Amino acid sequence: MSFRTIPASAEDPFRVVVVGAGSMGRVWLATVIASPDVELVGIADLNLDAARAAAGDAGRPDLPVGCDAVALAQETSAQALINVTIPEAHHPVTTSALFAGLPVLGEKPAAEDVSHALSLAAAAEVTGELFMVSQSRRWNPQLSTLRSMTAHLGAVGTVTTEFFRAPHFGGFRDQMAHPLLVDMAIHAFDSARFLLDAEPVSTHCQTYNPAWSWYAGDANAIAVFEMEGGTRYLFNGSWCSPGAETSWNGNWRVSAERGTALWNGDDEPVMDGEVDSHALDALPYSGIGGSLQVFLEALRTGQRPPGEIHENIMSLAMVEAAVQSAATGRTARLDNILERAHGQAVREEARADVRRALESWTSVREALTPTRVRAASAGPDAPEEQTGRR
């Protein structure tokens, strides 16, 4: 898909509104303020007191605030939104922004489920605006070095992620049915797709909750994904495993035909194999600052970035597939997850133009591939009344 570009420079930085003044919103505010390529022009939040407090704590007490992100963007001549709202708000906020002519950089997940994420992909096609999801852990120079190692090791048999930590969050995570899978595992799943440059085919997953767990739902999960080309990706994790905790990035092992690569998630990866280490390279990005940089470069150049909504959806689909497999005890195929979500998206879509774009997809997997060019990406149909929800 093509999208509208926006020329900018250090002398003429992008004007952005940050939507969401919670803890992660404050992290984004600091990142935006620190970037010479971006000008923060407003903070939107349903709680205006929270928005004012965030502005004051960021050293910008006079910054405009508002409850309506699009209205605030229009009042401040913003050129883009950074959506750091709760997952349930991702779809209505991003949809409204795209149809108001605003590209969006959003926190993961793209939406609360794959159905809503597909609606956002279609909305991006109809409007011709960029929607990129910030999978910040993908922008880790150590992970990109591991990816370079993997590419030099030949055919890959198995990739393993071990993730064992014991955080006491309190709040909503303690009551989730699958706190580890739904709230955290998407980082590892997305990293595995990036590492292998391959998409998932199917998964078999088991979840369970140890007797000592402080979570109401299953805090442990073991998932095996078959990836394109036959590689198996194994995720083994727990959110109630005190002692000898792994990195928040997990502990990784790549087993391939010409050697093995290891990454503990915090230090530079190491490799045991017949590969010239001088041939390795790493991407010059890191964390959410890296996400912001990639987003801005995409808007300047028109080059489709990793994390663009079509490219990102499969990471969320891996989560839904793992949850389904755990619930049924059977292998879940990703194409079935996508097709079911697509049917739901078509049924529930309130905008006729977005529904037509969804209906034009003959294959969801093909619709999400980066090489696809669709007529819908040429621009929006005649304006329709906007709705906050499908």
N, C-alpha and C positions, 0 to 999 in steps of 0.2 A: 504494500500500500504506500502511496505517496502522501505527503502532508505539507501544509503550508510552512514556509520558512520565514524567519524573522531576522533581518540584518541587525547586528549589534556589535559593539566594540567596548573596550575599556572606557572610552570617552562617552559612550552611549550605552550604559548597561541595561540589561533586562529589568523591567519593573515587575515585581511579583507580590502577590498577596499570599500569606500563609494562612491556611484554614485549619483551625484546631489549636487551642492554647493549653493542652494538657502537657504531660511530661515529655512526650516525644515531640510535640509541637515546639516546645522550648528548645529542644536539641536542634531542631531544624532552624529556628530563629537565629540561634548562635551561628549555625553554618552559613545561612544566607548573609547575615551581617558581616561575616568574615570574608566573604567572597568579593573580590574587586569587580567581578563581571555581573553582579546582581545588585539591584537596589530594592530594599524592602519598603513597600509603600503602604502596607496595611496588614492587620490581623483580624480574621473573622472567627467568631465563635458564638454559639447560641447563648453562652454565658458571657455577657459583656464585661462583667467584673473580672472574670478570668482573663479575658483578652487585654483589659487595661493593666492588670497586674503583670501579665507576661511582657507587655510593652515596657512597663516601668522597670522590671527586673532586667530587661535587655538593654537598658540605658536609653530607651526611646519613648519616654512618657507621652510625648505629643503625637505619636503615631496614630493615624486614623484607625478606628476599630468599627466593627459592625456585625450584625447577626446574619446578614445575607452576603455570602461570599461574592456572588456575581455582581450584586449591586455595589458592593464596596470596590470591586475591581474596576467597574465602570466609573465610579466617582473619582478614583485615584489614577485613572488611565493605565492600569496594570496591563501587562502583556501576557501573563501566565499565572496559574494557580499552583501552589504546592498543597496537596490534600493530605492532611495528617489527622483526619477525623477517625472515629471508630469504624470498623469494617462495615457495619450496617448502613453507614452514611456515605460510603464510598460511591455507590451507584448514583444516588440522586445528586450529590454535589458535583461529581465528575460529569454526569450527563448535562446538567445545567450549564456548566462551564464550557463544555465542548460546543454546545449549540449557541452559546453567547460569543463564540469566536475566540476562546481562550484555550491554549494548550495546557495540559495538566501533567505534573509530576506527582505521583501518588505513592503513599506508603503501602507496603504489602499488608494483606493480600489485595489483589486487584479489586475484589468485591467479596461479599459475604459467601458467595458460592459460585460455581462455574457458570450457572445459568445467567446470573447478573453480569459476570465477567464477559460472557459472549455478547450480551446486549451492549456493553461498553465498547467492545471491538467493532460491532456494527455501527455504533454511533460515531466512532472515530472515522470509519469509512465514509459515512454519509456527510460528515462535516468537513472532512479533510484536515482535521486538527490532530496534533500529536498527543497521545496519551501514553506515558511511559511509567512503569511501575518500578519503584526503587527497591530492588532486592539488594540491600546494601552489602550483604556478606559476599555477594559475587564480586564486588569491587574490592578485592583483597589481593595485593601484589603477590603474596605467598601462594594463594590459590591459583593465580594465573601462571606462576612458575611451575606449580604442580601440573597444570594443564599442559604446559610446554613439555615437561618431562613425559607425561602420558603419551603425547603425540609422537615422541621419539622412541617409545618402548614397543612399538608394533601392536599387534592385535591384543586387546585387553580381555582377560578372562573374567576377573572379578574386581569390583571396587567396593570397599567396606567403609562405613562410617560408624564409629562407636561414640555415643553421646551419653554421658552419665554425669548428672548434676543433681543437686538437692535444694532448689530455691523455694523459699517460703514467701510466695507472693501475697497471699490473702486475696480477697476480692473475687472477681468473676472466674479467674482461672481455676480456683479451688473447686468450683462447682461444674466445670465443663465435663462433658462425657468423655472427651478425648483431648485432654489439655496438651499433651506432648505432640500428638500428631497435628492437631488443628492450629495450635498457636506457635509451634517452634519448628517442626520437622520440615516445613516448606523451605526453610533456609538451606538445609542439607539437600533436599530434593532438587532445588534449583541449582545448587552448586554441582550436583552430579550431572545434570544435563549440560551445564557449561563445561565441566571437566571432560566429558566424553564427546561433546558435540553430537549427541544422539538423543532421540526421544524414547519415552517409555512405551512398551507394548502391553504389559500386563503386570499384575502384582498379586502376591499372596501375603496377607498380613495377619498377625495375631497381636492382640492387646490384652493387658491384664493389670491388676492393681495389687501390689504386695500388701500383706496384712498391716504393715507399719505405715502405709501411705497416708498422708494428710490431704490427699485429693479425693473428691467424691467419685470422679471418673477414673478411667484407666490411665495411669501415669507411665506405664511401660509399653513399649511397642517393638516388634521385630517385623520388618517388611523386606521381602525380596522382590525386586523389580526385574523383569526381563526388558532389556533395552534393545533398540534397533541394532542389528548386527550380532546379536546373541550374547553380549556382555550381561552379566548379572550384577545388579547393584543391591547391596545389603545394608539396611539401616537397622541398627540395634541400639535402643536408647531407653533412658529412664530419667524422670524428673524427681525421683525420690531415692536417690542413691548417694547417701552421705559417705564422704571419705574418698580420697584419690580421684577427685573430680577431673573430668576432661575439660579441655578448652570449650568455650561457648561455640567455637567453630566445629568441635568434634575432633576425633582422632581418625585419620584417613590412611587407607592402604590401597594401592593400585597394584594388582598382580597381572603382569603381561608377558608376552612371549620372549622379550629380550631383557627382562628384569623386573624389579619391584621399586615403587616409589612410596615413601612414607611422609606423612605430615601430621604433626601433633596439634595443629590448629593455631599455634602461637609463634612458632619459630620457622625458619626457612625449611622447606621440605628437603629430604635427602633421597638419593637414588642409588640403588645397587644394580648396575647393569652396564652393558657395553654401549654407552652413549657419551658423546662429547658434551661436557657440561658447558662449554663455551657457546654452544648452539642454542642455549636456552634463553628465553626472554620473558619479561613480565610486563603487564599493562601498567601504565603510569597513573592509576587511579586507586583511591582508598576510601572505603566507608561511604557515608551519605554525601560527603563532599565530592567523592568520585561520581556518585549518581547524579548530583547536580551538574557537575562538569560535563558529563556525557549528554545529559538532557540539553544543555545549552549548545553544545557542539552540534547536536542533531538539528536543533532549530536553526542554527546558522547555515548548515550545509545541506540539509534535507536527507542525509544518510540515515537509514533506519537503525536505531540504536538497540543493543541488547536490552531487554526489559520492555520494549514496545509492546502494547497490550496483546497483539496477536502472538508474539513470541513468548510472552510470560504465562499465558493461560495454562499451558501444559503442566507447569509447576503446581498450580492450584488443583488441577485435575488429578495429579498424583496423590494429593492429600485426600481428595474425595474417594479415589479408588481404594486407598489403603483403609479408610474408614468403612467403606462398603464391604471389603473383603473381611475385615475383622468382625463385622456384624453378621455376615452370612456364613463365614467359615469356608468360603469358596474363592477361587481365583477371580479377580476382577480385571476385565479387559478395558483398557483406556478408551478405545473407540466406542464401547458401549456407554461409558461415562459421558463422553462428549455428545453422543447422539441423543441420549436421554435429556441432558442439560439443554441441548439445542431445541428439542421439542418443547420443553418448559419455557424457554426464552421466547419462542414464537408465540405460544399461547398467552403469555402474560405481558407481552410488549404493548405499551400504551401508545407509542408513537408509530404511525403508519409507515413513515419513511424508514425507521429503524427495522420495523418488522419486515418490510420488503427486502432490505439488505440481508437480514437473517434468512429469509425464505430463498434467496438466490444462491445460498451455499448448497451445492450438491453433496459435498463431503466436508464435515467440520475439520477433520485433520488437514485436508488440503487447504481449507480456508485460512488456517492458522500458519501456513508455511510462508516464509519470507519472500519467495519468488513469485507469489501470486499477484497478478495485477487485475483489479476489478474496476468496472465502470463506476461503481458506487463511490470510489475514491476521488472522482473528479470534482465532487462538491455536493452541497446540500440540495434537496428538493425544495419546493416552495415552502416557506415558513409555516410551521404548525404551532399550535398552542403547546407550550412546554409543560411537562408534568414532572413533579419531583420524584415520582415512583412509577414503575411499570405497572 
